[in-house]
């Protein structure tokens, strides 16, 4: 299903301008170069993180929303943690949050640790008694591996397997890098697999590596993809001198396709040190990524910077995809900036590294976590820290209308349901109205702008009402367009409800 504005290039509005003539409310309908094909969205939640659903904008724009309320929630200061603590994964299992991470004071002694929390704010380190560290098992280490030169815990990355056919004994799965001899005097990185019934006691799934083509030396991410019905692995792969990301697929977690580089369109290539790719838990057909963007010191020579003992600078960005391969880079700007902390500007090895996994903080907010101060310079010995910020539920990006007002029109949609619910926010002087049109842009009687009283406020699920009520069921199953007329307002997502 293709809408005219649907693409993953930098300037999607260019495509719209060349294909259609904008028509304000009350004017003649938009004149199309070709009638756009309708998109069947059923009753699923749709976020406006890209131009996927949008066919026209006048006076409105997509706006990126950065995490708010920066909080320090964890410090990696135990003897078995230290400067090399990194590659954090945060999962929610029932009513418990779990944080898996690498602990280690250097790259020789690395181990996988697990902290737990009931509120995703206050974390505790259970004493599992599994792995000995300096003569004691009173720690939260759950895995280390036999190879002390390059352990199986360098980037141990677990996930909860939601495959309906998954065995209970393998409900948790994980991948990590290790090194094998490709030649008698040459070792190479490979990706190995693990399973666990409880996420605490692990075993290797087999001695043979899962995937052998790739770098694998940063945070590899893996999950069961509900849309594809396959396991998906995203890992680092070089492309034209840059750190990029590739994808592999598997039906059984054991046999994998060859890696294929992701497509970021015609945007400027950048170093993606990690990828942070997840299906959005409220809309799993949508993929979100939170790469740590790395700027090597050789590419960023500024006054004073070249004297700092560092490999470069870093921040984090937001990327999105509808198929897992073609990625939208509407926002080249940072999602997480280094901020005022001078250590985030070259005083540590890695900063603003998002964790893998985003989790609900409450009914109105999503928690986003990132690591700072990870360090591999032995003379500094910085202690890494975990920070947390909040994004409004579904609120990574919005269609924003300024005080002077603006409009946005979707491509034709086929829906199922009785009510249209909006995730939307206005100011005290702001407002919004919605018109439902046929596929050609003609207002449907009873659902025009004049039939929709202006509304305002701030709600995650605001049901739209027209003069005749909120029931839109008679329009279900046929292509319709939505026209939003807004003032000083943000529209984050829509859903047709039963």
C-alpha positions as CSV (number, residue, x, y, z in Angstrom):
1,X,0.0,0.0,0.0
2,X,1.6,3.2,-1.1
3,X,0.7,6.8,-0.3
4,X,2.2,9.7,-2.2
5,X,4.1,11.0,0.8
6,X,5.3,7.6,2.0
7,X,9.0,7.4,1.8
8,X,12.2,7.3,3.8
9,X,14.1,10.2,2.3
10,X,15.0,13.4,4.0
11,X,12.5,15.8,2.4
12,X,9.2,14.0,2.0
13,X,7.3,17.2,1.4
14,X,9.0,17.6,-2.0
15,X,7.2,14.5,-3.2
16,X,3.8,15.9,-2.1
17,X,4.3,19.3,-3.7
18,X,5.0,17.7,-7.1
19,X,2.1,15.3,-7.0
20,X,-0.8,17.2,-5.5
21,X,-2.3,20.7,-5.2
22,X,-3.2,21.7,-1.7
23,X,-6.8,22.6,-1.0
24,X,-7.7,24.3,2.2
25,X,-10.9,23.3,4.1
26,X,-13.9,24.6,2.1
27,X,-12.1,24.8,-1.2
28,X,-12.1,22.3,-4.0
29,X,-10.7,18.9,-3.2
30,X,-7.1,18.1,-3.6
31,X,-6.2,17.3,-7.3
32,X,-4.1,14.2,-7.4
33,X,-1.6,13.2,-10.1
34,X,-2.9,9.7,-9.4
35,X,-5.4,8.4,-6.8
36,X,-3.4,7.1,-3.8
37,X,-4.0,3.5,-2.9
38,X,-5.9,3.0,0.4
39,X,-4.0,1.7,3.4
40,X,-5.8,-0.8,5.6
41,X,-5.0,0.1,9.3
42,X,-7.9,-1.8,10.9
43,X,-8.1,-0.8,14.5
44,X,-4.4,-0.7,15.2
45,X,-2.6,2.2,16.8
46,X,-0.8,4.4,14.3
47,X,1.9,6.9,15.4
48,X,3.0,9.9,13.4
49,X,6.7,9.2,13.7
50,X,7.1,9.6,9.9
51,X,5.1,10.7,6.8
52,X,3.8,7.1,6.3
53,X,0.2,8.1,6.7
54,X,0.4,11.7,5.6
55,X,-0.4,12.9,2.2
56,X,-0.4,16.7,2.8
57,X,0.6,19.3,5.3
58,X,-0.1,23.0,5.3
59,X,1.3,25.1,8.2
60,X,2.1,22.0,10.2
61,X,5.3,19.9,10.6
62,X,6.6,16.8,12.2
63,X,8.3,17.7,15.5
64,X,10.7,15.5,17.5
65,X,10.1,15.3,21.2
66,X,13.2,14.7,23.4
67,X,13.1,12.8,26.7
68,X,12.2,15.0,29.6
69,X,13.1,14.9,33.3
70,X,16.6,13.6,33.1
71,X,17.1,11.3,36.2
72,X,20.1,9.4,37.5
73,X,18.8,6.0,38.4
74,X,21.8,3.6,38.7
75,X,25.6,3.8,39.2
76,X,27.8,0.9,38.2
77,X,30.1,1.2,41.2
78,X,30.4,-2.3,42.6
79,X,33.8,-4.0,42.4
80,X,32.6,-6.4,39.7
81,X,31.2,-3.5,37.6
82,X,33.3,-0.4,37.1
83,X,34.5,1.7,34.1
84,X,33.7,-0.9,31.4
85,X,30.1,-1.5,32.4
86,X,28.0,-1.1,29.3
87,X,25.4,-2.6,26.8
88,X,22.3,-2.4,29.0
89,X,19.1,-4.2,28.1
90,X,15.9,-3.4,30.0
91,X,13.0,-5.9,29.9
92,X,9.6,-6.1,31.6
93,X,8.5,-9.5,32.7
94,X,5.2,-9.5,34.5
95,X,5.4,-6.9,37.3
96,X,9.2,-7.0,37.4
97,X,11.7,-4.9,35.4
98,X,15.0,-6.5,34.6
99,X,18.2,-4.8,33.7
100,X,21.0,-6.9,32.1
101,X,24.4,-5.3,31.6
102,X,28.1,-5.9,31.2
103,X,30.2,-5.4,34.3
104,X,33.9,-5.2,34.3
105,X,36.8,-3.0,35.2
106,X,38.6,-3.8,32.0
107,X,38.1,-5.8,28.8
108,X,39.7,-8.9,30.3
109,X,37.3,-9.6,33.2
110,X,33.8,-9.2,31.9
111,X,30.6,-10.7,33.2
112,X,26.9,-10.4,32.7
113,X,25.0,-8.9,35.6
114,X,21.3,-8.6,36.4
115,X,19.5,-5.9,38.5
116,X,15.8,-5.9,39.2
117,X,13.1,-3.4,40.1
118,X,9.4,-3.1,40.8
119,X,9.1,0.5,39.5
120,X,12.0,0.8,37.0
121,X,13.5,3.6,39.2
122,X,14.9,1.8,42.3
123,X,17.1,-1.1,41.3
124,X,18.6,-3.8,43.5
125,X,21.3,-6.3,42.8
126,X,20.1,-9.8,44.0
127,X,22.8,-12.1,45.3
128,X,22.3,-15.0,43.0
129,X,25.3,-17.0,44.2
130,X,26.1,-18.3,40.8
131,X,29.5,-16.8,39.7
132,X,32.5,-16.2,41.9
133,X,34.2,-12.9,41.9
134,X,37.4,-12.3,43.9
135,X,36.6,-15.3,46.2
136,X,32.9,-14.5,46.7
137,X,29.6,-15.4,45.0
138,X,27.7,-12.7,46.9
139,X,27.0,-10.7,43.7
140,X,24.5,-10.3,40.8
141,X,26.7,-11.9,38.2
142,X,24.8,-14.5,36.1
143,X,27.2,-15.4,33.3
144,X,30.8,-14.9,32.3
145,X,31.9,-17.7,29.9
146,X,35.2,-19.6,29.7
147,X,37.3,-17.3,27.5
148,X,39.0,-14.9,29.8
149,X,40.7,-13.1,26.9
150,X,37.4,-12.1,25.4
151,X,34.5,-13.4,27.4
152,X,31.0,-14.4,26.4
153,X,29.8,-11.4,28.3
154,X,31.2,-8.7,26.2
155,X,27.7,-7.7,24.9
156,X,25.3,-10.4,26.3
157,X,21.9,-9.3,25.0
158,X,18.8,-11.2,26.2
159,X,15.2,-11.0,25.2
160,X,11.9,-12.7,26.2
161,X,10.8,-15.0,23.4
162,X,7.2,-14.3,22.4
163,X,7.1,-16.9,19.7
164,X,3.9,-18.9,20.4
165,X,5.9,-22.1,19.7
166,X,8.7,-21.3,22.2
167,X,9.5,-24.0,24.8
168,X,9.1,-22.9,28.4
169,X,12.6,-24.0,29.1
170,X,13.8,-21.5,26.4
171,X,11.5,-18.6,27.2
172,X,14.6,-16.3,27.6
173,X,17.1,-16.2,24.8
174,X,20.3,-14.2,24.3
175,X,23.2,-13.6,22.0
176,X,26.7,-12.5,22.6
177,X,30.0,-12.2,20.7
178,X,32.9,-14.5,21.1
179,X,36.0,-15.2,19.1
180,X,37.0,-18.3,17.2
181,X,40.0,-19.2,15.2
182,X,39.3,-18.7,11.5
183,X,42.9,-19.5,10.8
184,X,45.6,-21.0,13.1
185,X,46.9,-17.5,13.8
186,X,43.7,-15.4,13.3
187,X,40.6,-15.0,15.3
188,X,37.3,-13.6,14.3
189,X,34.1,-12.4,16.0
190,X,31.1,-14.6,15.8
191,X,27.6,-14.5,17.4
192,X,26.6,-17.3,19.8
193,X,23.3,-18.1,21.3
194,X,21.9,-18.9,24.8
195,X,18.6,-20.0,26.3
196,X,17.2,-19.9,29.8
197,X,13.9,-20.8,31.5
198,X,14.0,-17.9,33.9
199,X,16.5,-15.3,32.6
200,X,18.9,-16.2,35.4
201,X,20.4,-19.6,34.7
202,X,21.7,-19.8,31.2
203,X,23.3,-22.3,28.9
204,X,24.7,-22.1,25.4
205,X,22.2,-23.4,22.8
206,X,25.1,-25.2,21.0
207,X,28.8,-24.8,20.4
208,X,28.4,-23.8,16.7
209,X,28.0,-20.0,16.3
210,X,24.6,-18.7,15.2
211,X,25.9,-16.0,12.8
212,X,29.4,-15.6,11.5
213,X,29.3,-12.6,9.1
214,X,29.6,-9.3,10.9
215,X,31.5,-7.3,13.5
216,X,29.3,-8.1,16.5
217,X,31.5,-6.0,18.9
218,X,28.8,-3.6,20.0
219,X,25.2,-4.1,21.2
220,X,23.6,-6.8,19.0
221,X,19.8,-6.8,19.3
222,X,17.4,-9.7,18.7
223,X,13.7,-10.4,19.2
224,X,10.8,-12.4,17.8
225,X,9.1,-10.4,15.1
226,X,5.4,-10.8,15.3
227,X,4.8,-9.2,11.9
228,X,7.3,-11.4,10.1
229,X,6.8,-14.6,12.2
230,X,10.6,-14.9,12.5
231,X,13.5,-14.1,14.8
232,X,15.3,-10.9,13.8
233,X,18.9,-9.9,14.7
234,X,20.3,-6.4,14.1
235,X,24.1,-6.1,14.4
236,X,26.9,-3.9,13.4
237,X,28.4,-4.1,9.9
238,X,30.7,-1.7,8.2
239,X,29.6,0.2,5.1
240,X,31.9,2.6,3.2
241,X,34.0,3.3,6.2
242,X,31.1,3.9,8.5
243,X,29.7,1.8,11.3
244,X,26.2,0.7,10.0
245,X,23.6,-1.9,10.8
246,X,22.6,-5.2,9.2
247,X,19.7,-7.6,9.7
248,X,19.5,-11.4,9.7
249,X,16.4,-13.6,9.9
250,X,15.7,-17.0,11.3
251,X,12.7,-19.4,11.7
252,X,14.2,-21.3,14.6
253,X,16.9,-19.2,16.3
254,X,19.5,-21.6,15.0
255,X,19.7,-21.1,11.2
256,X,20.1,-17.6,10.0
257,X,20.1,-15.8,6.7
258,X,23.1,-13.8,5.6
259,X,23.2,-10.2,6.9
260,X,21.7,-7.5,4.7
261,X,22.6,-3.8,5.3
262,X,19.7,-1.5,6.3
263,X,18.6,1.2,3.9
264,X,18.7,4.7,5.3
265,X,17.8,6.4,2.1
266,X,19.8,9.3,0.7
267,X,20.7,10.7,4.1
268,X,24.3,11.4,5.0
269,X,26.0,8.2,6.3
270,X,26.8,8.4,10.0
271,X,28.5,6.1,12.5
272,X,25.8,4.0,14.4
273,X,27.8,2.5,17.2
274,X,24.7,0.7,18.5
275,X,21.2,0.3,17.0
276,X,18.7,0.0,19.9
277,X,16.0,-1.4,17.5
278,X,12.8,-2.6,19.0
279,X,9.2,-3.2,17.8
280,X,7.1,-0.5,19.6
281,X,5.3,-2.4,22.3
282,X,2.0,-0.6,21.8
283,X,2.1,-0.9,18.0
284,X,4.4,-3.9,17.1
285,X,4.1,-3.3,13.4
286,X,6.2,-0.2,13.9
287,X,10.0,-0.4,14.5
288,X,11.8,2.2,16.5
289,X,15.6,2.5,16.8
290,X,17.7,4.5,19.2
291,X,21.2,4.3,17.8
292,X,24.2,5.9,19.6
293,X,25.6,8.2,17.0
294,X,29.4,8.3,17.2
295,X,31.5,11.1,15.8
296,X,35.2,10.0,15.7
297,X,37.7,12.6,17.0
298,X,39.3,12.5,13.5
299,X,36.0,14.0,12.2
300,X,35.4,16.6,14.8
301,X,38.5,18.8,15.3
302,X,37.4,21.8,17.3
303,X,39.4,24.1,19.6
304,X,40.6,22.1,22.5
305,X,39.0,18.9,21.4
306,X,42.1,17.4,19.9
307,X,43.8,17.6,23.3
308,X,41.3,15.5,25.0
309,X,42.0,11.8,25.5
310,X,39.0,10.4,23.8
311,X,37.9,8.5,20.7
312,X,35.2,11.0,19.8
313,X,31.8,12.4,20.7
314,X,28.4,10.7,20.8
315,X,24.7,11.4,21.1
316,X,21.6,9.4,20.2
317,X,19.1,9.7,17.4
318,X,15.6,8.3,16.6
319,X,15.0,6.2,13.5
320,X,11.8,4.4,12.5
321,X,10.7,1.8,10.0
322,X,7.6,0.1,8.7
323,X,9.3,-3.0,7.3
324,X,12.5,-3.3,9.4
325,X,14.8,-2.7,6.4
326,X,14.0,0.8,5.1
327,X,14.6,3.3,7.8
328,X,13.2,6.8,8.0
329,X,15.7,9.6,9.0
330,X,13.3,12.5,9.0
331,X,15.1,13.7,12.1
332,X,18.9,14.0,11.7
333,X,18.9,16.1,15.0
334,X,19.8,14.4,18.2
335,X,17.2,12.6,20.3
336,X,19.5,12.7,23.3
337,X,22.1,15.4,23.5
338,X,25.3,15.3,25.6
339,X,24.1,18.1,27.8
340,X,25.9,20.2,30.3
341,X,28.1,17.4,31.8
342,X,31.7,18.0,30.6
343,X,32.4,14.3,30.8
344,X,29.8,13.8,28.0
345,X,32.0,16.0,25.8
346,X,35.1,13.9,25.5
347,X,35.8,13.0,29.1
348,X,34.6,9.4,28.7
349,X,34.7,6.7,26.0
350,X,31.0,6.4,25.3
351,X,28.1,8.6,26.3
352,X,24.4,8.8,25.5
353,X,24.2,5.1,24.7
354,X,20.5,4.2,24.8
355,X,19.6,0.9,26.4
356,X,17.9,-1.8,24.4
357,X,14.2,-1.8,25.4
358,X,11.7,0.9,26.2
359,X,9.2,0.3,28.9
360,X,6.0,1.9,30.2
361,X,6.6,4.2,33.2
362,X,2.9,4.7,33.8
363,X,-0.2,5.1,31.7
364,X,0.9,8.5,30.4
365,X,4.7,8.1,30.0
366,X,7.3,5.8,28.5
367,X,10.7,5.5,30.1
368,X,13.8,5.8,28.0
369,X,17.2,5.0,29.5
370,X,20.8,5.7,28.4
371,X,24.3,5.1,29.6
372,X,26.9,7.7,30.2
373,X,30.6,7.8,31.3
374,X,31.5,4.4,30.1
375,X,35.3,4.5,29.9
376,X,38.3,2.4,28.7
377,X,41.1,4.8,29.6
378,X,42.8,3.3,32.7
379,X,44.2,6.6,34.0
380,X,40.7,8.1,34.4
381,X,38.6,5.3,35.7
382,X,35.2,7.0,35.3
383,X,32.2,5.2,36.7
384,X,29.4,4.7,34.2
385,X,25.9,5.8,35.2
386,X,22.4,5.1,33.9
387,X,20.0,8.0,33.3
388,X,16.3,7.9,32.6
389,X,14.1,10.3,30.7
390,X,10.4,10.2,29.9
391,X,8.5,10.5,26.6
392,X,4.8,10.9,26.5
393,X,3.0,7.6,25.6
394,X,3.3,7.4,21.8
395,X,4.8,10.8,21.9
396,X,8.2,10.5,20.2
397,X,7.1,12.7,17.3
398,X,4.0,14.8,16.7
399,X,2.2,16.6,13.9
400,X,2.7,20.1,15.3
401,X,0.5,23.1,14.5
402,X,1.7,26.6,15.6
403,X,-0.4,29.4,17.1
404,X,-1.2,30.6,13.6
405,X,-2.8,27.2,12.8
406,X,-2.3,24.5,10.1
407,X,-3.7,21.4,8.6
408,X,-2.7,17.8,7.9
409,X,-4.4,15.3,5.6
410,X,-3.9,11.5,5.7
411,X,-3.8,9.2,2.7
412,X,-7.0,7.1,2.2
413,X,-7.4,4.7,5.2
414,X,-9.6,1.7,5.6
415,X,-10.4,1.2,9.2
416,X,-12.4,-1.1,11.5
417,X,-14.2,0.3,14.6
418,X,-16.8,2.7,15.9
419,X,-14.8,5.6,17.3
420,X,-11.8,7.7,16.3
421,X,-9.5,8.3,19.3
422,X,-6.6,10.8,19.2
423,X,-3.5,11.1,21.3
424,X,-3.4,14.8,21.3
425,X,-2.4,17.9,23.3
426,X,-3.2,21.6,22.9
427,X,-2.4,24.8,24.7
428,X,-5.0,26.8,26.6
429,X,-5.7,28.8,23.4
430,X,-5.2,25.8,21.1
431,X,-7.8,23.7,19.4
432,X,-8.4,20.9,16.9
433,X,-11.1,19.7,14.6
434,X,-11.3,16.6,12.3
435,X,-13.0,16.1,9.0
436,X,-13.6,12.7,7.4
437,X,-13.5,12.8,3.6
438,X,-13.9,10.3,0.9
439,X,-10.8,9.1,-1.0
440,X,-11.1,12.0,-3.4
441,X,-11.1,14.6,-0.7
442,X,-14.8,15.4,-0.5
443,X,-16.2,15.9,3.0
444,X,-18.6,13.2,4.0
445,X,-21.9,14.6,5.2
446,X,-22.2,14.7,9.0
447,X,-18.4,14.5,9.4
448,X,-17.2,17.8,7.9
449,X,-15.2,20.4,9.7
450,X,-18.4,22.4,10.3
451,X,-19.9,19.3,11.9
452,X,-17.0,19.0,14.3
453,X,-17.0,21.3,17.3
454,X,-13.5,22.5,18.2
455,X,-12.0,20.6,21.1
456,X,-8.9,21.2,23.3
457,X,-7.1,19.6,26.2
458,X,-4.5,16.9,26.7
459,X,-5.4,13.2,26.5
460,X,-3.8,9.9,25.4
461,X,-7.2,8.7,24.0
462,X,-9.5,11.6,23.1
463,X,-12.6,10.4,21.3
464,X,-13.7,12.7,18.5
465,X,-17.3,13.7,18.4
466,X,-19.2,15.4,15.6
467,X,-22.7,17.0,15.9
468,X,-24.2,13.7,15.3
469,X,-22.1,11.9,17.8
470,X,-18.9,9.8,17.7
471,X,-20.1,6.7,15.9
472,X,-18.1,6.3,12.6
473,X,-18.9,2.6,12.1
474,X,-20.9,3.3,8.9
475,X,-17.7,4.4,7.3
476,X,-15.7,1.4,8.3
477,X,-14.3,-0.8,5.5
478,X,-14.3,1.9,2.9
479,X,-11.4,4.3,2.0
480,X,-11.6,7.6,3.9
481,X,-9.2,10.4,4.5
482,X,-8.8,12.3,7.8
483,X,-8.2,16.1,7.7
484,X,-7.0,17.7,10.9
485,X,-7.3,21.4,11.4
486,X,-5.3,22.5,14.4
487,X,-4.0,25.5,16.3
488,X,-1.1,25.4,18.8
489,X,-1.6,21.6,19.1
490,X,0.3,18.4,18.8
491,X,-1.2,15.2,17.3
492,X,0.8,12.1,18.3
493,X,-1.2,9.1,17.2
494,X,-4.7,7.8,16.1
495,X,-6.7,4.7,16.6
496,X,-10.1,3.5,15.6
497,X,-11.7,1.8,18.6
498,X,-14.4,-0.8,18.8
